[in-house]
Amino acid sequence: MYTTAMATNGQHNSGAVGTLTTREQSRLGRAERTIAKGLKSFWEVGMALKEIRDQRLYRQHYDTFAEYCARRWDLSRPRAYQLCAASEVVADLSTDVDVRGLPESEAQARALTRLKLPAQRKQAWKLAVARAAAAGRAVTAKDTEHTVRSLPNLASMKPSGPPPGLRGLRDKVHTGDCVEWLPKIPDRSVAALITDAPYGIGQGGWDEMSRELAEVVVREALRILKPTGSFFWFGNNEVTAGMWGVFQPLRPRWLTWFYRNSSNIGQPTFGWNSQVIVYGHRGQPVFNLDAARVPYSANTSTHRVNHDDSTSRFGIRKNGQSQKCYHAGGRKPMDVLEFPAVTAGVAEAEGRWHPAQKPLALMRTLVAVATNPGDLVVDPFCGGGTTCLAARQLGRHFIGFERDAEFARKCRQRLASG
Ligand SMILES: C[S@@+](CC[C@H](N)C(=O)[O-])C[C@H]1O[C@@H](n2cnc3c(N)ncnc32)[C@H](O)[C@@H]1O
């Protein structure tokens, strides 16, 4: 067993020295599994190493990050730092939907790590790719090196205008069109974009949705989300299905919000008691599993004796070994999330006034699972402000946009009293 001492590299000295909290242990476990897989792309390994380095998750058994890399992975400190830096480059490039193709090796990204601004990195990469394409071949590490060297102005390039920053934006609901507001949010500053978009089924003056609007929001989401960020978009099932292609850059999954307490009126054929939530991310997202566990059911509990042990456990893993035990908090959530809708009975309890108000418990779950305290959550179509309220209650920052001035006013009132 190694002794634990203060970090010696002097850069990453936040957090207590010594024993890891349960959450830190689970972060370490997740990051290490990524590295151990080995088959993961270099930038995923780099991101995992960066998390372990920056949060000092190695500290329980190793004195320094260098010692951790050497003993745990047979990796030199410079090599680990190269991987971390290259993963940051890929994260920057991946926020730009105009960037076609990402570096496939750490060597390809290495020269770009010398450029400090995301805009410089994007410009250099696009140029290197274009030059290689003109020569009829794929981009190489030499191409990026040559591009960075051949553009002396690149290294001294300044961002066009001062970065807008978050001052004045955070922890507020702003009245106006999100298309105009979203560009004010800085790149890679947001942990989760969680929104319940207009359905586009003529529910009222507020209910306008178009492919173009969804494209703008997705484009902005790619820009403002951190590499570990998550995207949740509630929509009408049929309208969302028609726009599925728009969400592709976020590698979308179709989650379903299911509620049993739907009203019995309105629709002459089959009624509604579900709504899609498009869930997307580009990198390894924050996923605080404990925040979203659900009870085991009769059929999931039969897995205890299922012959397929490699896939059927829901328990804790220790030292890489599976354990046949159930987690006290419940099983992992699946792609159907059940929460009562804010209709009669629930509406009174939640003080509903917005026609499309979503359950606070559902929004709290999404905020808690996809973000950490202090993170920033954005809701471009904030309506009655349920996402913002959930964020505030859980110690996250929020930014909300609402086009309807009266909704925005009432939303601010709700936040002030919630
Ligand atoms: C489905 S509701 C959101 C309800 C909210 N999730 C809640 O729990 O109260 C969508 C909201 O988006 C607003 N909206 C529609 N288009 C907008 C736009 N372009 N920018 C900002 N808000 C918009 C509508 O006025 C409406 O209040």
The ligand as an SDF file (V2000), in Angstrom:
LIG
                    3D

 27 29  0  0  0  0  0  0  0  0999 V2000
  -43.3090   23.3310  -23.8980 C   0  0  0  0  0  0  0  0  0  0  0  0
  -43.1410   24.9010  -23.1980 S   0  0  0  0  0  0  0  0  0  0  0  0
  -41.9940   24.6790  -21.8690 C   0  0  0  0  0  0  0  0  0  0  0  0
  -42.6570   24.3330  -20.5730 C   0  0  0  0  0  0  0  0  0  0  0  0
  -41.7050   24.1390  -19.4300 C   0  0  0  0  0  0  0  0  0  0  0  0
  -40.8810   22.9690  -19.6180 N   0  0  0  0  0  0  0  0  0  0  0  0
  -42.3660   24.0450  -18.0730 C   0  0  0  0  0  0  0  0  0  0  0  0
  -42.1840   23.0600  -17.3590 O   0  0  0  0  0  0  0  0  0  0  0  0
  -43.0920   24.9720  -17.7370 O   0  0  0  0  0  0  0  0  0  0  0  0
  -42.1970   25.7320  -24.4070 C   0  0  0  0  0  0  0  0  0  0  0  0
  -42.0200   27.2350  -24.1610 C   0  0  0  0  0  0  0  0  0  0  0  0
  -41.1340   27.7520  -25.1500 O   0  0  0  0  0  0  0  0  0  0  0  0
  -41.4990   29.0850  -25.4430 C   0  0  0  0  0  0  0  0  0  0  0  0
  -40.9140   29.3960  -26.7720 N   0  0  0  0  0  0  0  0  0  0  0  0
  -41.4030   29.0600  -27.9890 C   0  0  0  0  0  0  0  0  0  0  0  0
  -40.5560   29.4520  -28.9560 N   0  0  0  0  0  0  0  0  0  0  0  0
  -39.5210   30.0780  -28.3230 C   0  0  0  0  0  0  0  0  0  0  0  0
  -38.3130   30.6640  -28.7790 C   0  0  0  0  0  0  0  0  0  0  0  0
  -37.9980   30.7090  -30.0750 N   0  0  0  0  0  0  0  0  0  0  0  0
  -37.4560   31.1590  -27.8600 N   0  0  0  0  0  0  0  0  0  0  0  0
  -37.7550   31.1250  -26.5320 C   0  0  0  0  0  0  0  0  0  0  0  0
  -38.8910   30.5760  -26.0500 N   0  0  0  0  0  0  0  0  0  0  0  0
  -39.7520   30.0530  -26.9280 C   0  0  0  0  0  0  0  0  0  0  0  0
  -42.9980   29.0640  -25.4140 C   0  0  0  0  0  0  0  0  0  0  0  0
  -43.5250   30.3490  -25.1810 O   0  0  0  0  0  0  0  0  0  0  0  0
  -43.2770   28.0820  -24.2620 C   0  0  0  0  0  0  0  0  0  0  0  0
  -43.4990   28.7510  -23.0590 O   0  0  0  0  0  0  0  0  0  0  0  0
  1  2  1  0
  2  3  1  0
  2 10  1  0
  3  4  1  0
  4  5  1  0
  5  6  1  0
  5  7  1  0
  7  8  2  0
  7  9  1  0
 10 11  1  0
 11 12  1  0
 11 26  1  0
 12 13  1  0
 13 14  1  0
 13 24  1  0
 14 15  1  0
 14 23  1  0
 15 16  2  0
 16 17  1  0
 17 18  1  0
 17 23  2  0
 18 19  1  0
 18 20  2  0
 20 21  1  0
 21 22  2  0
 22 23  1  0
 24 25  1  0
 24 26  1  0
 26 27  1  0
M  CHG  2   2   1   9  -1
M  END
$$$$
